[in-house]
Amino acid sequence: MSENRIYNFNAGPAVLPLPVLQEIQASFLNFNSSGMSITEISHRSSWFDDVINDAVTRTKRLLGLDDKFHVLFLGGGTSLQFAMIPMNLLGDGDSADYVNTGTWSTKAIKEAKILKKSHKVVASSEDRNFAYIPKNIKFNKDAVYAHITSNNTIKGTQWAQFPDTGGVPLIADMSSDFMSRPFDASKFGLIYAGAQKNIGPAGVCMVIIRDDMLKRCPDNLPSMLSYKIHADKNSMYNTPPCFSVYCIQLVMKWLEETVGGLSAMETINRKKGALLYDFMDASGFYKGTADKDSRSLMNVTFRLPSEDLEKLFVKQATENGMGGLKGHRSVGGCRASIYNAMPVEGVKALVDFMKAFEKKNG
Ligand SMILES: *Cc1c(COP(=O)(O)O)cnc(C)c1O
């Protein structure tokens, strides 16, 4: 650890790669010899053009996306997308399929309902407090899209493989596992991810939308809610969250040039997940809350034998330089978020601490 930084296991906003933070710090007062900070330059300047275009280029290169896909940077958080998706993509007589795998899926479904857009919940894992990802789902052939949450930040589950929708375009909220592994993007009509979990600071949501989805956007939407307008203007219909976009650019550069791409990132993430889960499976003191075949490599949720022990665990972990381990209030227990930027050493330190804690209190 350096600069008195802790191992940050917060679920979001969350840890960012140290080299990225250092680069931001070094260039903060004088960006690219402009004599201004990135927070002071015009979004219409060639300096910012270079930033946003490089962020788009690197994102598309990392995911292997062709020209059919458009990368947008939008304000309003991930939660705005829950409404923008049905507003833009569902016309009269259209319907969409949703899979409910937790808090964020539930919120996405709620917005479709508020907007009175026809939709069907084709599968849900609510019967067991969302501890698993449903299998063998029957999607409706005529659905305009099939919406899933790729990683359930709060419940600690993740789709190991994306479902076969029989050709229905997938839409995924990938906020908490975006860029953590390679995947076949060609099946997706739209991908969205709030930056503050895995790719940057809060304030921006990345939306990747395919041409055929973009064509569905109606002309009668308020401009700020229209994917078509944001795409036509390269995310600069209004002032975009410039600083957050800049940070994303640096994270994508780090992924490409330091990590070596998404396969290399996945290898590291699998190693971190195995360290933690293998230890927990053998311990008996710590119990994972998600089914084994559904558990997340990003958010590891677990319980201790009692709530008092959980409180003590979180307190003593904090005293030992490990923060953010308290679980979400809707699940209780503990959660270690081990996003891309969490180094393997951080997970090793956590496992060492967990061993010592079990020895003393088990
Ligand atoms: C955090 C999170 C959200 C909510 O993001 P906001 O930017 O706060 O709206 C949505 N979906 C998932 C999967 C998340 O992890």
The ligand as a MOL file (V3000), in Angstrom:
LIG
                    3D

  0  0  0     0  0            999 V3000
M  V30 BEGIN CTAB
M  V30 COUNTS 15 15 0 0 0
M  V30 BEGIN ATOM
M  V30 1 C -25.0270 0.7170 -8.4130 0
M  V30 2 C -25.8750 0.0790 -9.4270 0
M  V30 3 C -26.9410 0.7700 -10.0290 0
M  V30 4 C -27.3430 2.1790 -9.6500 0
M  V30 5 O -26.4750 3.1290 -10.1350 0
M  V30 6 P -26.7900 4.6990 -9.9970 0
M  V30 7 O -25.7040 5.3050 -10.8170 0
M  V30 8 O -26.7000 5.0340 -8.5450 0
M  V30 9 O -28.1450 4.9550 -10.5480 0
M  V30 10 C -27.6600 0.1040 -11.0140 0
M  V30 11 N -27.3660 -1.1490 -11.3700 0
M  V30 12 C -26.3580 -1.8490 -10.8040 0
M  V30 13 C -26.0750 -3.2510 -11.2470 0
M  V30 14 C -25.5780 -1.2500 -9.8210 0
M  V30 15 O -24.5690 -1.9290 -9.2570 0
M  V30 END ATOM
M  V30 BEGIN BOND
M  V30 1 1 1 2
M  V30 2 1 2 3
M  V30 3 2 2 14
M  V30 4 1 3 4
M  V30 5 2 3 10
M  V30 6 1 4 5
M  V30 7 1 5 6
M  V30 8 2 6 7
M  V30 9 1 6 8
M  V30 10 1 6 9
M  V30 11 1 10 11
M  V30 12 2 11 12
M  V30 13 1 12 13
M  V30 14 1 12 14
M  V30 15 1 14 15
M  V30 END BOND
M  V30 END CTAB
M  END
